[in-house]
């Protein structure tokens, strides 16, 4: 704030600064400008360069006292670099102060332009950066996105309490729901501006309640970020390694080990031990990056833990010679079943359509647990009924539970349980061939309950659950992919000495723009490709014949230098559409022979271009044949990005479910009915005014007699109300 004790002088100072600002008057006296600035901000020290006992500079004071933009701009252009980047005794910079005092976006933008990168990313003694302050003091979405755009690593920095910036908000100003809406606007703003997601985003989302997480999962921005993460080389390699390890486990359990084996060889032990460690690393990483209950709610992690237990039991039993003591046959068939079952979840980590089906299958299974409990109780009761009644008279039961003929299964309680559950699942009801007295009555009631009532309930229940979970399975897929990506980020951080908790040494990866057709080289994505690196810029400037790229003729000549053959083909294969390559387009042939866009291609050069382009196309085909198996081994590293996007990308577009569409339709109908009610209220008020006027006439009050002007006013009001109602509805 400008010094309140010197209002008139302060306004004179501001006027003088505007007239003698460095951008307008380069010859203005430096000390005079600084003295004027000192007067404007009320700096109490003897010199504008001075630092007070708390370590504050004049720039700190200007940011704290909400000085106008011109004051801050003058300080940034006149103070030396050391003073501009100075920190106070609490390690707070002028950017901290600006966020704390809720400075304008123009001031913060100036600071981000002038401060050094180290100063912008400075953390105070509470390990909080400027973005912590921006969220804590409820700065606008635009300012928050501005800070993230200039310092993306700040969003993943945790303070001393291990809190991320986006988790802070002033509870006195806003509530949790409003904070979540603000975060959603931040992400939408970043998507609109084409910003990369910030490191630490996934960790923050996993800490949110399920309802809030679901809201974020419906953002196409976040879905694109997860898709980009899943096809990164490290993530793809880890997923493929998990799949290969699972196939090895299936092979060993299903094709190599036998029920009568008493021991396993040393090579198999080593392979199983390696697979055990590989499987163990995944839940351990997830356990360190999140609470235990989150891991236990994930069905795939429960399957992982179960398979770890099974493999550990196999290694222990077969290597200690305890196969006969622990019934190795039961252990082996359990290992076979769980290994095949886990393969479904491993494939679901990669493929979207399979993952949504698996999610629906898991949801249906969970929802059928109460129904299965009811069926088990009813079937058990009938098993005991059959056992209590005993077999028909022509069958004899012995004391040891044995029976003399095939129909004596009611002599033994275990056999009675087995046959009752077999009837429930198979529908082959006993004692329906002929009348067996009370046994036939019990079977009739059993068939009525299980075969008609509960069976039809099961069909209706599954249909209803599938309809509901079909839309929810997409959300389940994205939540699972979020956990996967966060898990691999943690592994990558531990492997490559990157600390995802602090955001240090985190590098933002650029996404390649969409492919362009060089037959239409003026495509809007051309500028996006130029920003990817020097080789793309050089090839594009050459082919498009852009000679005045730089002001100097020398730079223009360098840009017009024809790139070598391998560079041209390499860049063309990365940038051009597949149609240009497969169908040997004119632009492709020009790239092959080194002819830019403006030069004609005819005669012998054209024939040579056709031949060489065809050979290059054959080389591309051979490359595809070679890289296809290599990609399977290396986690898709050698595959083209379009192949990985086609195979492993989830659906990014957010579509409304049938239920959401019906809710939207109902809301529109309610809004329309409300508009009609408001219209009726307005008409009633107008009628009441007319009635009051008429009542005045009846009472003989001539002063209140309605005149034509009054009637016209009423008619205008009625017409206005109708028009507004039509517009709002």
Phi, psi and omega per residue, in radians:
X1 nan 2.446 3.084
X2 -1.124 2.543 -3.075
X3 -0.905 2.012 -3.066
X4 -1.232 -0.339 -3.122
X5 -1.429 -0.112 -3.090
X6 -2.364 0.963 -3.031
X7 -1.048 -0.862 -3.091
X8 -1.146 -0.776 -3.134
X9 -1.156 -0.631 3.139
X10 -1.101 -0.728 3.110
X11 -1.139 -0.653 3.069
X12 -1.112 -0.690 3.129
X13 -1.100 -0.790 3.129
X14 -1.065 -0.747 3.111
X15 -1.080 -0.747 -3.139
X16 -1.122 -0.710 -3.134
X17 -1.130 -0.684 3.116
X18 -1.104 -0.638 -3.121
X19 -1.363 -0.538 -3.056
X20 -1.989 0.459 3.129
X21 -1.154 2.541 -3.114
X22 -0.923 -0.525 -3.132
X23 -1.248 -0.306 -3.129
X24 -1.924 -0.685 -3.065
X25 -2.218 1.651 -3.100
X26 -1.225 -0.373 -3.058
X27 -1.653 0.057 -3.140
X28 -1.112 2.549 -3.086
X29 -1.170 2.219 -3.075
X30 -1.081 -0.858 -3.094
X31 -1.112 -0.617 3.126
X32 -1.131 -0.690 3.113
X33 -1.151 -0.733 -3.127
X34 -1.179 -0.667 3.094
X35 -1.119 -0.698 3.108
X36 -1.136 -0.685 3.099
X37 -1.145 -0.694 3.097
X38 -1.016 -0.761 3.129
X39 -1.151 -0.622 -3.080
X40 -1.201 -0.678 -3.103
X41 -1.644 -0.099 3.118
X42 1.213 0.626 -3.132
X43 -1.216 2.194 -2.989
X44 -1.472 -0.196 -3.097
X45 -1.349 2.905 -3.084
X46 -1.239 -0.530 -3.081
X47 -2.274 2.558 3.111
X48 -1.123 -0.356 3.131
X49 -1.520 -0.110 -3.011
X50 -1.265 2.783 3.079
X51 -2.146 2.249 -3.072
X52 -1.384 -3.082 -3.041
X53 -1.191 -0.279 3.110
X54 -1.666 0.043 -3.135
X55 1.501 0.153 -3.122
X56 -1.435 2.541 3.051
X57 -1.897 3.069 3.087
X58 -1.093 -0.512 3.104
X59 -1.212 -0.670 3.025
X60 -1.014 -0.786 -3.109
X61 -1.123 -0.725 -3.133
X62 -1.105 -0.714 -3.141
X63 -1.231 -0.580 -3.124
X64 -1.278 -0.653 -3.018
X65 -1.657 0.326 3.044
X66 0.942 0.835 3.129
X67 -1.192 2.649 3.101
X68 -1.065 2.844 -3.078
X69 -1.042 -0.655 -3.070
X70 -1.163 -0.544 3.086
X71 -1.156 -0.851 -3.133
X72 -1.104 -0.700 -3.137
X73 -1.129 -0.684 3.106
X74 -1.120 -0.760 3.122
X75 -1.091 -0.763 -3.107
X76 -1.139 -0.520 -3.105
X77 -1.589 -0.290 -3.069
X78 -1.887 -0.491 -3.141
X79 -1.351 2.726 3.107
X80 -1.331 2.883 -3.031
X81 -1.103 -0.658 -3.123
X82 -1.121 -0.713 3.129
X83 -1.206 -0.677 -3.140
X84 -1.094 -0.714 -3.086
X85 -1.640 0.275 -3.082
X86 -1.222 2.665 3.081
X87 -2.074 2.579 3.103
X88 -1.435 -2.978 -3.077
X89 -1.168 -0.334 3.095
X90 -1.717 0.260 -3.139
X91 1.099 0.517 3.114
X92 -1.721 2.350 3.140
X93 -1.668 3.102 3.089
X94 -1.113 -0.485 3.100
X95 -1.192 -0.669 3.031
X96 -1.020 -0.812 -3.093
X97 -1.122 -0.675 -3.131
X98 -1.136 -0.718 3.111
X99 -1.214 -0.658 -3.134
X100 -1.137 -0.704 -3.119
X101 -1.561 0.149 3.100
X102 0.972 0.908 3.128
X103 -1.182 2.899 -3.112
X104 -1.246 2.834 3.119
X105 -1.102 -0.547 3.130
X106 -1.150 -0.703 3.124
X107 -1.143 -0.802 -3.131
X108 -1.143 -0.642 3.099
X109 -1.129 -0.695 3.076
X110 -1.072 -0.772 -3.137
X111 -1.102 -0.732 -3.141
X112 -1.135 -0.509 3.121
X113 -1.329 -0.648 -2.991
X114 -1.666 -0.561 -3.107
X115 -1.238 2.646 3.088
X116 -1.253 2.812 -3.138
X117 -1.065 -0.711 3.125
X118 -1.098 -0.703 3.139
X119 -1.189 -0.704 -3.139
X120 -1.091 -0.668 -3.096
X121 -1.581 0.180 -3.125
X122 -1.124 2.463 3.052
X123 -1.991 2.448 -3.122
X124 -1.360 -2.956 -3.063
X125 -1.210 -0.288 3.020
X126 -1.610 0.188 3.134
X127 1.086 0.566 3.138
X128 -1.893 2.401 3.113
X129 -1.745 -3.034 -3.088
X130 -1.119 -0.548 -3.119
X131 -1.215 -0.568 3.009
X132 -1.004 -0.791 -3.134
X133 -1.150 -0.672 -3.111
X134 -1.100 -0.732 3.105
X135 -1.274 -0.730 -3.068
X136 -1.144 -0.581 -3.102
X137 -1.808 0.352 2.923
X138 1.007 0.839 3.041
X139 -1.268 2.869 -3.048
X140 -1.219 2.827 3.134
X141 -1.071 -0.680 -3.115
X142 -1.102 -0.730 3.139
X143 -1.176 -0.724 3.118
X144 -1.061 -0.789 3.118
X145 -1.141 -0.580 3.096
X146 -1.114 -0.746 3.120
X147 -1.158 -0.752 -3.141
X148 -1.108 -0.668 -3.136
X149 -1.149 -0.627 -3.130
X150 -1.528 -0.444 -3.135
X151 -2.454 1.286 -3.040
X152 -1.092 -0.469 -3.101
X153 -1.210 -0.360 -3.091
X154 -1.098 -0.518 -3.064
X155 -1.179 -0.326 -3.106
X156 -1.839 0.179 -3.104
X157 -1.539 2.275 3.082
X158 -1.726 2.508 3.091
X159 -1.473 -2.916 -3.100
X160 -1.088 -0.476 3.121
X161 -1.596 0.218 3.122
X162 1.050 0.706 3.121
X163 -1.924 2.296 3.091
X164 -1.372 2.758 3.124
X165 -0.987 -0.745 -3.064
X166 -1.238 -0.111 3.094
X167 -1.630 -0.065 -3.124
X168 -1.671 2.419 2.962
X169 -2.800 2.655 -3.101
X170 -1.417 1.888 -3.078
X171 -1.172 -0.311 3.095
X172 -1.364 -0.397 -3.096
X173 -1.728 -0.730 -3.036
X174 -2.393 2.780 3.100
X175 -1.778 3.090 -3.057
X176 -1.112 -0.711 -3.106
X177 -1.103 -0.744 3.109
X178 -1.154 -0.612 3.105
X179 -1.130 -0.724 3.112
X180 -1.114 -0.717 3.093
X181 -1.086 -0.666 3.123
X182 -1.143 -0.746 3.097
X183 -1.065 -0.701 3.096
X184 -1.076 -0.710 3.093
X185 -1.145 -0.622 3.088
X186 -1.062 -0.806 -3.137
X187 -1.146 -0.711 3.122
X188 -1.142 -0.654 3.102
X189 -1.147 -0.708 3.106
X190 -1.127 -0.677 3.099
X191 -1.135 -0.733 3.142
X192 -1.079 -0.655 -3.121
X193 -1.532 0.054 3.114
X194 1.239 0.451 -3.128
X195 -1.405 2.619 3.033
X196 -1.261 2.694 3.016
X197 -1.167 2.679 -3.103
X198 -1.673 2.582 3.074
X199 -1.072 2.490 -3.102
X200 1.634 -0.147 3.131
X201 -1.062 -0.791 -3.079
X202 -1.162 -0.687 3.121
X203 -1.084 -0.696 -3.138
X204 -1.166 -0.742 -3.100
X205 -1.127 -0.615 -3.141
X206 -1.191 -0.324 3.113
X207 -1.503 -0.164 -3.106
X208 -1.360 2.719 2.990
X209 -1.067 2.791 -3.049
X210 -1.027 -0.713 -3.118
X211 -1.110 -0.745 3.122
X212 -1.198 -0.679 3.114
X213 -1.086 -0.666 3.127
X214 -1.084 -0.665 3.108
X215 -1.086 -0.705 -3.134
X216 -1.270 -0.562 -3.132
X217 -1.140 -0.332 3.125
X218 -1.545 0.131 3.068
X219 -1.553 2.170 3.129
X220 -1.106 -0.504 3.105
X221 -1.039 -0.821 -3.126
X222 -1.192 -0.684 3.126
X223 -1.093 -0.707 3.093
X224 -1.121 -0.685 3.113
X225 -1.091 -0.732 3.124
X226 -1.167 -0.685 3.099
X227 -1.106 -0.718 3.127
X228 -1.137 -0.641 -3.130
X229 -1.203 -0.649 -3.003
X230 -1.228 -0.408 -3.127
X231 -1.745 0.168 3.033
X232 -1.170 2.598 -3.039
X233 -0.951 -0.783 -3.095
X234 -1.126 -0.781 -3.129
X235 -1.124 -0.782 3.137
X236 -1.110 -0.707 3.132
X237 -1.117 -0.722 3.141
X238 -1.144 -0.719 3.127
X239 -1.171 -0.722 3.110
X240 -1.165 -0.662 3.094
X241 -1.090 -0.698 3.089
X242 -1.099 -0.721 3.106
X243 -1.142 -0.734 3.120
X244 -1.121 -0.738 3.110
X245 -1.072 -0.662 3.132
X246 -1.196 -0.691 3.088
X247 -1.114 -0.651 3.089
X248 -1.117 -0.748 3.121
X249 -1.085 -0.753 3.116
X250 -1.072 -0.748 3.140
X251 -1.088 -0.786 -3.100
X252 -1.148 -0.771 -3.091
X253 -1.313 -0.655 -3.019
X254 -1.553 -0.526 -3.009
X255 -2.079 -0.265 -3.033
X256 -1.919 -0.905 -3.125
X257 -1.336 2.499 3.131
X258 -2.081 2.805 -3.104
X259 -1.124 -0.629 -3.076
X260 -1.527 0.100 3.084
X261 -1.220 2.446 3.108
X262 -1.877 -0.201 3.135
X263 -2.733 2.823 3.083
X264 -2.104 2.654 -3.064
X265 -1.280 2.924 -3.128
X266 -1.140 -0.754 3.110
X267 -1.035 -0.718 3.133
X268 -1.158 -0.656 3.098
X269 -1.072 -0.743 -3.135
X270 -1.144 -0.751 -3.136
X271 -1.113 -0.782 3.125
X272 -1.134 -0.635 3.112
X273 -1.135 -0.709 3.091
X274 -1.105 -0.784 3.110
X275 -1.101 -0.637 3.111
X276 -1.086 -0.781 3.138
X277 -1.170 -0.664 3.129
X278 -1.121 -0.737 3.108
X279 -1.211 -0.597 -3.111
X280 -1.192 -0.539 -3.073
X281 -1.140 -0.599 -3.063
X282 -1.161 -0.952 3.100
X283 -1.157 -0.502 3.127
X284 -1.172 -0.732 3.098
X285 -1.117 -0.753 3.140
X286 -1.146 -0.598 3.141
X287 -1.178 -0.619 3.128
X288 -1.337 -0.406 -3.101
X289 -1.720 -0.019 -3.128
X290 -2.846 2.955 -3.131
X291 -1.206 2.813 -3.075
X292 -1.154 -0.656 -3.064
X293 -1.144 -0.507 3.094
X294 -1.140 -0.724 3.130
X295 -1.181 -0.677 -3.106
X296 -1.256 -0.364 3.086
X297 -1.406 -0.187 -3.127
X298 -1.565 1.994 -3.102
X299 -1.041 -0.655 -3.127
X300 -1.115 -0.612 3.115
X301 -1.255 -0.583 3.055
X302 -1.113 -0.699 3.082
X303 -1.128 -0.708 3.101
X304 -1.035 -0.814 -3.122
X305 -1.111 -0.710 3.125
X306 -1.107 -0.748 3.135
X307 -1.194 -0.627 3.059
X308 -1.033 -0.761 3.110
X309 -1.084 -0.732 -3.114
X310 -1.154 -0.800 -3.139
X311 -1.123 -0.728 3.097
X312 -1.072 -0.690 3.106
X313 -1.153 -0.696 3.112
X314 -1.092 -0.812 3.139
X315 -1.080 -0.677 -3.117
X316 -1.254 -0.846 -3.025
X317 -1.212 -0.779 -3.064
X318 -1.323 -0.376 3.132
X319 -1.668 -0.132 3.078
X320 -1.905 0.042 3.118
X321 1.220 0.532 -3.096
X322 -1.901 0.504 -3.070
X323 -1.106 -0.811 -3.106
X324 -1.180 -0.592 -3.118
X325 -1.211 -0.582 -3.056
X326 -1.878 0.214 3.117
X327 1.002 1.354 -3.090
X328 -1.095 -0.438 3.132
X329 -1.129 -0.756 3.108
X330 -1.112 -0.724 3.134
X331 -1.130 -0.675 -3.106
X332 -1.186 -0.808 -3.122
X333 -1.187 -0.548 3.045
X334 -1.136 -0.714 3.122
X335 -1.117 -0.717 3.133
X336 -1.114 -0.819 -3.102
X337 -1.110 -0.809 -3.090
X338 -1.213 -0.560 3.139
X339 -1.202 -0.722 3.097
X340 -1.195 -0.687 -3.120
X341 -1.144 -0.669 3.141
X342 -1.199 -0.461 3.117
X343 -1.014 -0.571 3.113
X344 -1.096 -0.769 -3.127
X345 -1.225 -0.610 3.105
X346 -1.110 -0.774 3.105
X347 -1.175 -0.581 3.116
X348 -1.160 -0.387 3.059
X349 -1.144 -0.377 -3.065
X350 -1.834 -0.720 -2.958
X351 -1.858 2.209 -3.030
X352 -1.140 -0.869 -3.074
X353 -1.084 -0.715 3.106
X354 -1.184 -0.674 -3.117
X355 -1.122 -0.728 3.118
X356 -1.142 -0.631 3.090
X357 -1.166 -0.749 3.119
X358 -1.098 -0.699 3.120
X359 -1.094 -0.720 3.096
X360 -1.141 -0.687 3.119
X361 -1.100 -0.765 3.130
X362 -1.141 -0.727 3.141
X363 -1.108 -0.734 3.114
X364 -1.112 -0.720 3.131
X365 -1.079 -0.776 3.118
X366 -1.085 -0.747 -3.091
X367 -1.252 -0.344 3.137
X368 -1.536 -0.044 -3.129
X369 -1.058 -0.806 3.081
X370 -1.057 -0.716 3.126
X371 -1.110 -0.745 3.122
X372 -1.101 -0.630 3.106
X373 -1.117 -0.763 3.124
X374 -1.092 -0.778 3.134
X375 -1.087 -0.734 -3.130
X376 -1.125 -0.704 3.139
X377 -1.149 -0.805 -3.129
X378 -1.114 -0.770 -3.140
X379 -1.121 -0.684 3.116
X380 -1.111 -0.683 3.128
X381 -1.104 -0.709 3.122
X382 -1.244 -0.530 3.065
X383 -1.082 -0.722 3.105
X384 -1.232 -0.590 3.071
X385 -1.078 -0.828 3.135
X386 -1.071 -0.745 -3.118
X387 -1.158 -0.634 3.126
X388 -1.219 -0.659 3.129
X389 -1.239 -0.585 -3.123
X390 1.408 3.003 -3.088
X391 -1.322 2.995 3.057
X392 -1.030 2.929 -3.037
X393 -1.133 -0.455 -3.089
X394 -1.423 0.043 -3.134
X395 -2.069 2.330 -3.091
X396 -1.857 2.305 3.072
X397 -1.747 2.393 3.080
X398 -1.631 2.905 -3.087
X399 -1.150 -0.501 -3.123
X400 -1.471 0.154 3.138
X401 1.566 -0.098 3.098
X402 -1.340 2.803 -3.133
X403 -2.426 2.808 -2.950
X404 -1.527 -0.361 -3.115
X405 -2.452 3.137 -2.991
X406 -1.156 -0.554 -3.067
X407 -1.464 0.183 -3.085
X408 -1.626 0.506 -3.106
X409 -1.150 -0.307 3.122
X410 -1.343 -0.117 3.103
X411 -1.229 -0.527 -3.096
X412 -1.968 2.297 3.140
X413 -1.108 -0.764 3.077
X414 -1.034 -0.727 3.103
X415 -1.145 -0.600 3.110
X416 -1.152 -0.727 3.054
X417 -1.054 -0.817 -3.089
X418 -1.092 -0.809 -3.096
X419 -1.196 -0.590 3.122
X420 -1.157 -0.782 3.109
X421 -1.206 -0.547 3.076
X422 -1.149 -0.690 3.072
X423 -1.137 -0.684 3.138
X424 -1.083 -0.765 -3.078
X425 -1.470 -0.596 -3.066
X426 -1.661 -0.395 3.130
X427 1.354 0.199 3.101
X428 -1.650 1.629 -3.013
X429 -1.428 2.432 3.130
X430 -1.483 2.747 3.025
X431 1.101 0.545 3.030
X432 -1.806 -0.156 -3.113
X433 -1.292 -0.660 3.136
X434 -2.615 2.856 -3.078
X435 -1.259 2.151 3.129
X436 -2.091 0.423 3.096
X437 1.273 -2.272 -3.075
X438 -1.120 -0.513 3.091
X439 -1.095 -0.705 3.118
X440 -1.183 -0.621 3.104
X441 -1.132 -0.802 3.115
X442 -1.051 -0.758 3.130
X443 -1.122 -0.644 3.121
X444 -1.120 -0.789 3.106
X445 -1.130 -0.716 3.111
X446 -1.034 -0.798 -3.139
X447 -1.165 -0.639 3.139
X448 -1.132 -0.788 -3.131
X449 -1.192 -0.888 -3.009
X450 -1.465 -0.722 -3.026
X451 -1.445 -0.371 -3.090
X452 -2.014 -1.037 -3.027
X453 -1.223 -1.032 -3.051
X454 -1.217 -0.561 3.118
X455 -1.141 -0.766 3.103
X456 -1.210 -0.593 3.032
X457 -1.096 -0.689 3.125
X458 -1.089 -0.781 -3.139
X459 -1.080 -0.795 -3.133
X460 -1.166 -0.675 -3.124
X461 -1.145 -0.783 3.139
X462 -1.113 -0.725 3.130
X463 -1.073 -0.769 -3.132
X464 -1.167 -0.770 -3.130
X465 -1.123 -0.721 -3.126
X466 -1.130 -0.679 3.113
X467 -1.095 -0.720 -3.128
X468 -1.277 -0.701 -3.069
X469 -1.415 -0.241 3.125
X470 -1.085 -0.718 3.100
X471 -1.368 -0.558 -3.130
X472 -1.329 -0.440 -3.095
X473 -1.099 -0.554 3.094
X474 -1.115 -0.734 3.096
X475 -1.151 -0.688 3.110
X476 -1.077 -0.692 3.117
X477 -1.054 -0.796 -3.085
X478 -1.227 -0.602 3.074
X479 -1.141 -0.728 3.115
X480 -1.139 -0.715 3.107
X481 -1.155 -0.602 3.068
X482 -1.057 -0.782 3.126
X483 -1.139 -0.697 3.123
X484 -1.068 -0.850 -3.098
X485 -1.107 -0.755 3.098
X486 -1.083 -0.672 3.124
X487 -1.104 -0.775 -3.137
X488 -1.285 -0.491 3.011
X489 -1.097 -0.698 3.123
X490 -1.155 -0.731 3.105
X491 -1.116 -0.765 -3.137
X492 -1.113 -0.660 3.108
X493 -1.121 -0.721 3.131
X494 -1.234 -0.548 -3.077
X495 -1.366 -0.715 -3.036
X496 -1.883 0.406 3.058
X497 1.015 0.649 3.057
X498 -1.874 2.309 -3.103
X499 -1.741 1.718 -3.120
X500 -1.169 -0.289 3.133
X501 -1.325 -0.544 -3.130
X502 -1.817 -0.295 -3.139
X503 1.416 0.084 -3.122
X504 -1.265 2.463 3.099
X505 1.092 0.338 3.084
X506 -1.488 2.212 -3.127
X507 -1.887 2.282 3.101
X508 -1.399 2.272 -3.128
X509 -1.655 2.374 -3.136
X510 -1.498 2.502 3.058
X511 -1.574 2.403 3.100
X512 -1.254 2.423 3.112
X513 -1.168 2.932 3.087
X514 -1.098 2.674 3.102
X515 -1.125 2.625 -3.114
X516 -2.141 2.760 3.054
X517 -1.667 2.141 -3.128
X518 -1.304 -0.133 2.985
X519 -1.273 -0.382 3.018
X520 -2.140 1.208 -2.981
X521 -1.178 -0.248 3.137
X522 -1.437 0.198 3.125
X523 -0.877 2.541 -3.066
X524 -1.126 -0.408 -3.137
X525 -1.352 -0.080 -3.118
X526 -1.066 -0.735 3.139
X527 -1.152 -0.588 3.090
X528 -1.114 -0.659 3.102
X529 -1.223 -0.593 3.118
X530 -1.082 -0.563 -3.120
X531 -1.345 -0.072 -3.106
X532 -1.418 -0.341 3.134
X533 2.796 3.000 -3.054
X534 -1.165 -0.686 -3.069
X535 -1.130 -0.656 3.105
X536 -1.188 -0.711 3.140
X537 -1.131 -0.704 -3.126
X538 -1.142 -0.793 -3.111
X539 -1.177 -0.718 -3.140
X540 -1.147 -0.753 3.133
X541 -1.123 -0.630 3.111
X542 -1.188 -0.872 -3.044
X543 -1.176 -0.673 -3.123
X544 -1.439 -0.067 3.083
X545 1.031 0.843 3.124
X546 -1.648 1.770 -3.050
X547 -1.590 -0.426 -3.082
X548 -1.789 0.776 3.125
X549 -1.206 -0.735 3.121
X550 -2.016 2.923 -3.105
X551 -1.263 -0.581 -3.105
X552 -1.466 2.481 3.122
X553 -1.169 -0.514 3.129
X554 -1.117 -0.773 3.111
X555 -1.099 -0.700 3.110
X556 -1.110 -0.656 3.116
X557 -1.147 -0.658 3.121
X558 -1.113 -0.701 -3.120
X559 -1.186 -0.502 -3.115
X560 -1.532 -0.037 3.082
X561 -1.130 2.265 -3.104
X562 -1.170 2.104 3.111
X563 -1.141 2.798 3.130
X564 -1.236 2.943 -3.008
X565 -1.045 -0.839 -3.054
X566 -1.165 -0.634 3.097
X567 -1.166 -0.728 3.131
X568 -1.077 -0.814 -3.101
X569 -1.195 -0.674 3.141
X570 -1.100 -0.837 -3.134
X571 -1.162 -0.704 -3.134
X572 -1.095 -0.709 -3.134
X573 -1.178 -0.484 3.121
X574 -1.443 -0.609 -2.982
X575 -1.701 -0.610 -2.958
X576 -1.382 2.715 3.067
X577 -1.204 2.708 -3.127
X578 -1.154 -0.472 3.094
X579 -1.109 -0.696 3.099
X580 -1.103 -0.574 -3.095
X581 -1.410 -0.859 -3.035
X582 -1.181 -0.694 -3.080
X583 -1.648 0.252 3.048
X584 0.873 1.035 -3.089
X585 -1.120 2.910 -3.140
X586 -1.074 -0.699 3.118
X587 -1.104 -0.681 3.113
X588 -1.082 -0.770 -3.136
X589 -1.148 -0.624 3.095
X590 -1.176 -0.679 3.075
X591 -1.078 -0.669 -3.083
X592 -1.118 -0.771 -3.077
X593 -1.648 -0.016 3.078
X594 1.379 0.707 3.126
X595 -1.979 2.292 -3.104
X596 -1.380 -3.098 -2.993
X597 -1.148 -0.574 -3.024
X598 -1.428 -0.384 -3.066
X599 -1.464 2.474 3.122
X600 -1.298 2.749 3.120
X601 -2.271 1.841 -3.097
X602 -2.681 2.963 3.097
X603 1.190 -2.490 -3.097
X604 -1.062 -0.761 3.088
X605 -1.000 -0.606 3.135
X606 -1.179 -0.706 3.110
X607 -1.119 -0.783 3.109
X608 -1.067 -0.691 -3.139
X609 -1.094 -0.729 3.106
X610 -1.063 -0.786 -3.086
X611 -1.161 -0.842 -3.102
X612 -1.164 -0.673 3.118
X613 -1.099 -0.679 3.097
X614 -1.127 -0.709 3.102
X615 -1.131 -0.692 3.108
X616 -1.125 -0.676 3.102
X617 -1.102 -0.715 3.076
X618 -1.086 -0.690 3.108
X619 -1.106 -0.693 3.069
X620 -1.076 -0.691 3.108
X621 -1.112 -0.754 3.092
X622 -1.106 -0.667 3.104
X623 -1.075 -0.704 3.124
X624 -1.118 -0.743 3.139
X625 -1.105 -0.643 -3.112
X626 -1.346 -0.729 -3.055
X627 -1.333 -0.329 3.140
X628 -1.066 -0.934 3.080
X629 -1.217 -0.562 3.095
X630 -1.112 -0.623 3.102
X631 -1.144 -0.599 3.100
X632 -1.145 -0.573 -3.115
X633 -1.438 -0.630 -3.036
X634 -1.753 0.254 3.125
X635 1.254 0.656 3.091
X636 1.287 0.305 -3.076
X637 -1.107 -0.654 -3.078
X638 -1.579 -0.013 3.140
X639 -1.401 2.659 3.042
X640 -1.195 2.635 -3.051
X641 -1.107 -0.540 3.131
X642 -1.119 -0.615 3.111
X643 -1.145 -0.777 3.138
X644 -1.163 -0.667 3.106
X645 -1.134 -0.705 -3.131
X646 -1.157 -0.685 -3.054
X647 -1.417 -0.712 -2.876
X648 -2.033 -0.099 3.126
X649 -1.337 2.424 2.966
X650 -1.510 2.916 -3.115
X651 -1.240 2.110 -3.059
X652 -1.554 -0.513 -3.112
X653 -1.231 2.329 3.139
X654 -1.664 2.063 -3.140
X655 -1.997 2.579 3.122
X656 -1.317 2.453 3.047
X657 -1.335 2.979 3.133
X658 -1.093 -0.663 3.122
X659 -1.133 -0.779 -3.137
X660 -1.125 -0.658 3.113
X661 -1.133 -0.698 3.115
X662 -1.154 -0.665 3.100
X663 -1.120 -0.747 3.106
X664 -1.066 -0.724 3.113
X665 -1.123 -0.725 3.117
X666 -1.128 -0.692 3.098
X667 -1.076 -0.712 3.121
X668 -1.121 -0.693 3.112
X669 -1.155 -0.720 3.112
X670 -1.088 -0.727 3.127
X671 -1.100 -0.683 3.134
X672 -1.154 -0.743 3.118
X673 -1.114 -0.656 3.115
X674 -1.126 -0.690 3.095
X675 -1.069 -0.715 3.133
X676 -1.154 -0.699 3.099
X677 -1.094 -0.733 3.097
X678 -1.079 -0.660 3.118
X679 -1.118 -0.737 3.135
X680 -1.141 -0.702 3.111
X681 -1.070 -0.758 3.136
X682 -1.089 -0.719 3.119
X683 -1.154 -0.681 3.119
X684 -1.091 -0.712 3.106
X685 -1.087 -0.724 3.124
X686 -1.133 -0.707 3.130
X687 -1.126 -0.690 3.129
X688 -1.106 -0.646 3.107
X689 -1.130 -0.709 3.117
X690 -1.150 -0.718 3.126
X691 -1.098 -0.696 3.090
X692 -1.079 -0.731 3.119
X693 -1.130 -0.721 3.118
X694 -1.142 -0.670 3.102
X695 -1.082 -0.643 3.105
X696 -1.126 -0.640 3.118
X697 -1.143 -0.771 -3.132
X698 -1.078 -0.640 -3.138
X699 -1.347 -0.020 3.079
X700 1.426 0.350 3.130
X701 -1.571 1.698 -3.058
X702 -1.209 -0.434 -3.096
X703 -1.184 -0.421 -3.119
X704 -1.756 0.237 -3.126
X705 -1.098 2.266 -3.130
X706 -1.203 2.298 3.124
X707 -1.764 2.934 3.052
X708 -0.968 -0.536 3.112
X709 -1.125 -0.708 3.108
X710 -1.090 -0.757 3.129
X711 -1.119 -0.695 3.113
X712 -1.121 -0.709 3.111
X713 -1.073 -0.753 3.133
X714 -1.067 -0.752 -3.128
X715 -1.135 -0.714 3.113
X716 -1.100 -0.709 -3.137
X717 -1.129 -0.692 3.133
X718 -1.140 -0.781 3.119
X719 -1.102 -0.725 3.122
X720 -1.087 -0.709 3.131
X721 -1.121 -0.721 3.122
X722 -1.124 -0.712 -3.132
X723 -1.135 -0.775 3.131
X724 -1.110 -0.655 3.140
X725 -1.126 -0.757 3.119
X726 -1.099 -0.720 -3.129
X727 -1.143 -0.786 -3.100
X728 -1.218 -0.587 3.135
X729 -1.362 nan nan
